[in-house]
Amino acid sequence: MQESEYRKYMQLVARHKELYVLCALVIMTVVFAVSYLLPRKYESSSTVFIEKNVISELVKGITVTPSMDDTINVLTYAITSRALLTKTMESLDMNLGKEANNEELIKELQKNITVKVKEKNNLFIISFVHSDPRISRDFVNTLVRLYIEQNTSSKRGESYDATKFLSEQIAAFNVKLQKAENDLNAYKREKGGVISIDEGKLFEEINLAQQKLYDLELRRRQLEGMRQVTRKANDPLQSKLLALQKRLDDLRVQYTDSYPEVLTVKSDIETVKEQLKARKGGEPQPLDPQEIAKIDSEVSALKNAEAGLRRYISQNKQILQSVPSAKAGLAKLEVERENQKKIYDQLYSRHGQSEVSKQMEVQDKSTTFRIVDPAVLPEKPSSPNRLMIMLAGILGGVVGGLGFLALRDQVDGSVKEVSFIKELGAPVLAVVPRMLDLQQALKLRRRTMRVFAVATVYFLLLLVFPAMELLDLPYMDRLLDHLAPVSQGIKGMMH
């Protein structure tokens, strides 16, 4: 603000000081009256402590209890839930009986409820604002009580339901476990011989049997060869040929045909054969019947032994092929049994935890709510803040009076300054100052003094009201309480 404008407003106030004072006092009076006419709101609050029982820490990991974070997170929504507010209204006879009105009342209650959570201290503060201090107090205390009861009963119900559900599941899975055990035992009885076989040892036995079969076949072929060339027992060439043939067969078992000793024996056999051919023109000697019968008997025994070994090897090969599938079936049944047993054991363990949790809930040994500070009857309204409104009214009166004078001056179309005439372009010949009679000036001064005296007294009277608010003196509240029935009666007569 420039200095010229400041001087202009000061001159304006000086010229119309009575009007300024009157306007300021009127504004202050209206604001003071409004501060007392505004509906009073009383706030009551209750502080609740979420207490973790010592037993909860002792049985930690054994029982299942809700965490502190979960309890705090759901608290704000649960406190202002429609169901809980309806129960509180019914408990306090606040139910209006009409669903539409009840909905509006519930929304109004939700708007006036404040929940402050202090997670570090495990505290929550519930506040409620109402025009009636008793309703404000009773509503908060009833709301907290019903919430604690509902929370406790719901946790008990959940514990009972969980225990019942787990009992039913344990019975069902016990049947499944018994069935899996029976199937496994029946399979073991059916496939027990195959399952218990060691595949490595069985494979070794098959190899040994095949080697033995090879030896028998080799022996049989030797005997069959001897049968074709058997001569009389006193024929030295024939005996030598048989001995060489036997020696060659023994060497071939261990060595190849290119082995030096094998080659030597072959050469000797060829030499003996040439000698046999050269004797008596190469005609064969007559066979010895007894020797032939002996050889035939041994060949027959060897064939029977070979047939037995082949059956043994075939059976073992079939068994060896069936072992993997049998063990796979056993493994599948064992896995099924283990899965059922695992689930059964878990359910049984959870059932034990549920039983302990249920007993803790029944005896209130888990998370408990303890009312640290119940709501009391508020003696002073929380709103409106009359002291602040009155101080704002005083400031508003000072500023509003000045604004009224400025507006009045703008509306007034009379010429007040010489500069205004000069701006119009008209020549100014002279300026005649306002001339006041001395007697009239004294009279105006006396009137101004009287107005200021009355205004000062009135202003001091107005200051009594913010002083009473500052000192918490409830005189005006009592007066308004006494006048409330009268005003309501007047309104009733008018209607």
LINNOR-V569682 format. One record per residue. N is the residue number from 0. PHI is phi in whole degrees, -180 to 180 (* if undefined). NEAR is the number of other C-alpha atoms within 8 Angstrom. D_CENTER is the distance of its C-alpha to the mean C-alpha in Angstrom with 1 decimal. Layout:
N;PHI;NEAR;D_CENTER / N;PHI;NEAR;D_CENTER
This chain:
0;*;4;62.2 / 1;-75;5;65.7 / 2;-65;6;68.4 / 3;-66;6;70.5 / 4;-68;8;67.8 / 5;-59;9;67.1 / 6;-64;8;70.8 / 7;-62;8;70.9 / 8;-69;10;68.2 / 9;-65;8;69.8 / 10;-66;8;73.1 / 11;-64;10;71.5 / 12;-67;11;70.1 / 13;-65;7;73.5 / 14;-73;6;75.4 / 15;-123;9;73.0 / 16;-64;8;71.8 / 17;-66;9;72.4 / 18;-64;7;70.4 / 19;-64;13;67.6 / 20;-65;11;67.4 / 21;-62;9;67.5 / 22;-63;12;64.7 / 23;-62;15;62.5 / 24;-68;11;63.0 / 25;-65;9;62.3 / 26;-63;13;59.0 / 27;-61;13;58.1 / 28;-63;9;59.2 / 29;-62;8;57.1 / 30;-66;11;53.9 / 31;-63;11;54.6 / 32;-65;8;55.1 / 33;-62;8;51.9 / 34;-61;12;49.9 / 35;-90;8;51.2 / 36;-85;6;50.9 / 37;-62;7;47.2 / 38;-63;7;45.1 / 39;-83;9;43.8 / 40;-119;13;40.2 / 41;-111;15;39.1 / 42;-113;14;35.7 / 43;-120;15;34.3 / 44;-139;13;31.2 / 45;-131;15;29.6 / 46;-105;12;27.6 / 47;-122;12;25.0 / 48;-106;11;23.7 / 49;-86;10;20.4 / 50;-100;9;21.9 / 51;-93;8;20.4 / 52;-66;10;22.9 / 53;-62;6;24.7 / 54;-64;8;24.3 / 55;-61;12;20.5 / 56;-72;7;21.1 / 57;-68;6;23.8 / 58;-101;8;21.8 / 59;-62;7;18.8 / 60;92;5;17.6 / 61;-98;7;19.7 / 62;-102;11;17.9 / 63;-116;8;14.4 / 64;-127;7;13.8 / 65;-66;6;11.1 / 66;-73;6;10.6 / 67;-64;6;12.9 / 68;-63;6;10.6 / 69;-64;8;8.7 / 70;-63;9;12.3 / 71;-71;10;13.8 / 72;-64;7;11.6 / 73;-85;8;12.4 / 74;-63;8;15.9 / 75;-59;9;17.6 / 76;-73;7;16.9 / 77;-70;9;17.8 / 78;-63;10;21.0 / 79;-98;10;22.4 / 80;-69;8;21.5 / 81;-62;7;24.6 / 82;-64;6;24.7 / 83;-68;13;24.7 / 84;-66;13;27.2 / 85;-64;10;29.4 / 86;-62;9;29.5 / 87;-66;12;30.5 / 88;-61;10;33.2 / 89;-66;9;34.6 / 90;-66;8;34.7 / 91;-99;8;36.7 / 92;58;6;38.8 / 93;-94;7;37.6 / 94;-71;9;37.1 / 95;-85;6;39.8 / 96;89;6;40.0 / 97;-116;7;39.5 / 98;-62;6;36.3 / 99;-62;6;36.9 / 100;-66;9;37.8 / 101;-63;11;34.7 / 102;-62;8;32.5 / 103;-64;8;34.3 / 104;-66;8;34.1 / 105;-64;11;30.4 / 106;-62;8;29.9 / 107;-66;8;32.4 / 108;-64;9;30.6 / 109;-60;8;27.2 / 110;-69;7;29.2 / 111;-92;9;30.7 / 112;-95;11;27.7 / 113;-126;9;26.1 / 114;-118;9;23.1 / 115;-111;7;23.0 / 116;-110;9;20.2 / 117;-112;8;21.2 / 118;-64;8;18.1 / 119;-64;5;20.5 / 120;-99;5;22.5 / 121;58;10;20.0 / 122;-119;12;22.2 / 123;-140;12;22.1 / 124;-115;12;25.4 / 125;-107;13;26.0 / 126;-121;12;29.2 / 127;-142;14;31.2 / 128;-114;11;34.4 / 129;-153;11;37.2 / 130;-73;9;41.0 / 131;-102;8;41.6 / 132;-63;14;40.8 / 133;-68;8;40.7 / 134;-63;8;38.2 / 135;-60;16;36.1 / 136;-68;16;36.0 / 137;-65;10;35.7 / 138;-65;11;33.0 / 139;-64;15;30.7 / 140;-64;11;31.5 / 141;-68;10;31.0 / 142;-61;12;27.7 / 143;-65;10;26.3 / 144;-63;8;27.9 / 145;-65;11;26.6 / 146;-65;11;23.0 / 147;-65;9;23.2 / 148;-64;8;24.9 / 149;-65;8;22.5 / 150;-63;8;19.4 / 151;-66;10;21.4 / 152;-66;8;22.6 / 153;-66;8;19.3 / 154;-66;9;17.8 / 155;-65;11;21.1 / 156;-61;8;21.0 / 157;-63;8;17.6 / 158;-65;12;19.0 / 159;-63;9;22.2 / 160;-63;8;20.6 / 161;-64;9;18.4 / 162;-64;12;21.6 / 163;-64;8;23.7 / 164;-62;8;21.5 / 165;-64;12;21.5 / 166;-63;9;25.2 / 167;-63;8;25.9 / 168;-68;9;24.0 / 169;-63;11;25.9 / 170;-63;8;29.2 / 171;-65;8;28.5 / 172;-75;11;27.5 / 173;-66;9;30.5 / 174;-64;8;32.7 / 175;-64;9;31.3 / 176;-65;12;31.7 / 177;-63;8;35.3 / 178;-64;8;36.1 / 179;-64;12;34.9 / 180;-64;9;37.0 / 181;-64;8;40.0 / 182;-62;9;39.8 / 183;-66;12;39.6 / 184;-66;8;42.6 / 185;-64;8;44.7 / 186;-65;10;44.1 / 187;-64;10;45.2 / 188;-65;7;48.3 / 189;-74;7;49.1 / 190;-110;9;48.5 / 191;-59;9;49.0 / 192;-63;7;52.2 / 193;-73;10;50.8 / 194;-65;10;47.5 / 195;-79;6;49.3 / 196;-74;8;51.6 / 197;-88;6;51.3 / 198;-62;8;51.6 / 199;-64;6;53.2 / 200;-68;7;55.9 / 201;-64;11;56.5 / 202;-64;9;57.0 / 203;-64;8;59.4 / 204;-64;8;61.4 / 205;-64;11;61.7 / 206;-63;8;63.0 / 207;-64;8;65.5 / 208;-65;11;66.6 / 209;-65;10;67.1 / 210;-66;8;69.1 / 211;-66;8;71.2 / 212;-64;11;71.8 / 213;-62;8;73.0 / 214;-63;8;75.4 / 215;-65;11;76.8 / 216;-62;10;77.3 / 217;-64;9;79.0 / 218;-64;9;81.2 / 219;-65;12;82.0 / 220;-64;8;83.0 / 221;-62;11;85.2 / 222;-66;11;87.0 / 223;-64;11;87.4 / 224;-69;8;89.0 / 225;-66;10;91.2 / 226;-63;10;92.3 / 227;-75;6;93.7 / 228;-118;7;95.7 / 229;-68;11;96.7 / 230;-117;10;100.3 / 231;-65;10;102.5 / 232;-63;6;101.3 / 233;-93;5;104.4 / 234;-86;8;103.6 / 235;-67;6;102.6 / 236;-65;9;101.5 / 237;-66;12;99.2 / 238;-63;10;97.8 / 239;-66;9;97.2 / 240;-64;11;95.5 / 241;-63;9;93.2 / 242;-65;8;92.4 / 243;-67;11;91.6 / 244;-61;10;89.4 / 245;-66;9;87.5 / 246;-66;9;87.2 / 247;-65;11;86.0 / 248;-64;10;83.3 / 249;-66;8;82.1 / 250;-69;10;81.9 / 251;-66;10;80.0 / 252;-65;6;77.2 / 253;-104;6;76.6 / 254;-128;8;78.1 / 255;-87;8;78.6 / 256;-70;7;82.0 / 257;-90;6;82.6 / 258;-69;8;82.6 / 259;-56;6;86.2 / 260;-66;6;86.9 / 261;-63;14;85.8 / 262;-62;10;88.2 / 263;-64;8;90.9 / 264;-65;11;90.5 / 265;-61;9;90.5 / 266;-63;8;93.7 / 267;-66;9;95.3 / 268;-62;11;94.3 / 269;-63;8;95.9 / 270;-64;8;99.0 / 271;-66;11;99.3 / 272;-61;9;98.8 / 273;-63;8;101.6 / 274;-65;9;103.8 / 275;-64;10;103.1 / 276;-68;10;104.0 / 277;-73;8;107.2 / 278;-79;8;108.4 / 279;53;6;110.8 / 280;72;6;110.0 / 281;81;8;106.2 / 282;-80;7;106.4 / 283;-72;4;103.8 / 284;-80;6;104.8 / 285;-64;6;104.5 / 286;-81;8;101.1 / 287;-88;10;100.9 / 288;-60;6;99.7 / 289;-64;6;98.3 / 290;-67;8;96.2 / 291;-65;11;94.9 / 292;-62;8;93.9 / 293;-64;8;92.1 / 294;-65;12;90.2 / 295;-61;10;89.3 / 296;-63;8;88.0 / 297;-69;10;85.8 / 298;-63;11;84.5 / 299;-63;8;83.6 / 300;-64;8;81.7 / 301;-67;12;79.9 / 302;-64;9;78.9 / 303;-63;8;77.6 / 304;-65;9;75.5 / 305;-64;11;74.2 / 306;-62;8;73.1 / 307;-63;8;71.3 / 308;-65;11;69.5 / 309;-64;9;68.5 / 310;-63;8;67.0 / 311;-62;9;65.2 / 312;-66;11;63.8 / 313;-63;8;62.8 / 314;-62;8;61.0 / 315;-66;10;59.1 / 316;-65;9;58.1 / 317;-64;8;56.7 / 318;-63;9;54.9 / 319;-62;11;53.6 / 320;-70;8;52.3 / 321;-85;9;50.5 / 322;-63;12;48.8 / 323;-59;8;45.8 / 324;-66;8;45.0 / 325;-65;11;45.3 / 326;-69;9;43.1 / 327;-65;8;40.5 / 328;-63;8;40.5 / 329;-64;11;40.1 / 330;-62;8;37.2 / 331;-63;8;35.5 / 332;-66;11;36.0 / 333;-67;9;34.9 / 334;-64;8;31.6 / 335;-62;9;31.1 / 336;-63;12;32.0 / 337;-66;8;29.7 / 338;-64;8;26.7 / 339;-63;12;27.4 / 340;-68;9;28.0 / 341;-62;8;24.8 / 342;-63;9;22.8 / 343;-62;12;25.2 / 344;-63;8;24.8 / 345;-64;8;21.0 / 346;-63;11;21.3 / 347;-66;10;24.0 / 348;-65;8;22.1 / 349;-64;9;19.1 / 350;-64;11;21.8 / 351;-63;8;23.3 / 352;-63;11;20.1 / 353;-64;13;19.7 / 354;-63;9;23.3 / 355;-66;10;23.0 / 356;-63;13;19.9 / 357;-63;12;22.0 / 358;-65;8;25.0 / 359;-66;10;23.1 / 360;-69;13;21.9 / 361;-63;8;25.5 / 362;-95;6;27.0 / 363;55;9;24.5 / 364;-103;11;23.8 / 365;-96;12;20.1 / 366;-67;11;18.7 / 367;-122;10;21.7 / 368;-108;9;22.7 / 369;-118;8;26.1 / 370;-76;9;28.2 / 371;-79;8;29.8 / 372;-138;7;31.9 / 373;-70;9;32.6 / 374;-70;11;33.9 / 375;-117;7;37.7 / 376;-68;9;40.4 / 377;-72;11;40.5 / 378;-88;5;44.1 / 379;-123;6;43.9 / 380;-67;10;42.3 / 381;-80;9;39.5 / 382;-152;8;40.9 / 383;-78;10;43.2 / 384;-84;8;44.0 / 385;-64;11;47.7 / 386;-61;9;48.8 / 387;-67;7;47.1 / 388;-64;11;48.5 / 389;-67;13;52.0 / 390;-63;9;52.0 / 391;-65;8;50.9 / 392;-66;12;53.7 / 393;-64;10;56.3 / 394;-64;8;55.2 / 395;-66;11;55.2 / 396;-64;14;58.7 / 397;-64;9;60.1 / 398;-75;9;58.6 / 399;-66;11;59.1 / 400;-62;13;62.8 / 401;-65;11;63.4 / 402;-65;8;61.6 / 403;-62;10;63.8 / 404;-65;12;66.9 / 405;-66;10;65.9 / 406;-66;8;65.3 / 407;-64;8;68.6 / 408;-68;7;70.4 / 409;-69;7;68.9 / 410;-73;6;70.0 / 411;-67;6;73.5 / 412;-92;5;75.7 / 413;-74;4;78.7 / 414;-79;7;79.7 / 415;-117;5;78.6 / 416;-134;6;79.3 / 417;-69;9;82.1 / 418;-60;6;79.7 / 419;-64;9;78.7 / 420;-68;12;82.4 / 421;-65;10;82.8 / 422;-66;7;79.8 / 423;-79;6;81.6 / 424;90;6;84.6 / 425;-83;7;87.1 / 426;-72;6;89.6 / 427;-101;8;89.2 / 428;-85;4;92.6 / 429;-163;4;91.7 / 430;-119;6;89.1 / 431;-99;4;90.1 / 432;-69;4;88.0 / 433;-71;4;87.1 / 434;-107;4;89.8 / 435;-116;6;89.1 / 436;-73;6;91.6 / 437;-60;6;91.4 / 438;-65;6;91.6 / 439;-68;8;88.8 / 440;-64;9;86.7 / 441;-66;8;87.1 / 442;-65;8;86.1 / 443;-65;8;83.0 / 444;-66;8;82.0 / 445;-63;8;82.5 / 446;-63;8;80.3 / 447;-62;9;77.6 / 448;-64;8;77.8 / 449;-66;8;77.5 / 450;-63;9;74.5 / 451;-65;10;72.8 / 452;-66;8;73.6 / 453;-64;8;72.1 / 454;-64;11;69.1 / 455;-65;8;68.6 / 456;-62;8;68.8 / 457;-64;8;66.4 / 458;-65;9;64.0 / 459;-64;8;64.2 / 460;-65;8;63.6 / 461;-63;9;60.5 / 462;-67;8;59.2 / 463;-63;8;59.3 / 464;-67;8;56.2 / 465;-63;12;53.9 / 466;-66;8;55.4 / 467;-64;11;54.5 / 468;-66;11;50.9 / 469;-67;8;50.8 / 470;-92;6;52.3 / 471;57;7;50.0 / 472;-93;8;53.0 / 473;-90;8;52.0 / 474;-65;7;55.5 / 475;-67;7;54.6 / 476;-63;7;51.6 / 477;-65;8;53.9 / 478;-63;8;56.5 / 479;-66;8;54.0 / 480;-65;8;52.8 / 481;-71;8;56.4 / 482;-82;8;57.1 / 483;-60;8;54.0 / 484;-62;8;55.6 / 485;-65;8;58.8 / 486;-65;8;57.1 / 487;-67;8;55.2 / 488;-66;8;58.5 / 489;-64;8;60.2 / 490;-61;8;57.5 / 491;-65;7;57.8 / 492;-65;6;61.6 / 493;-68;5;61.3 / 494;-77;4;59.1
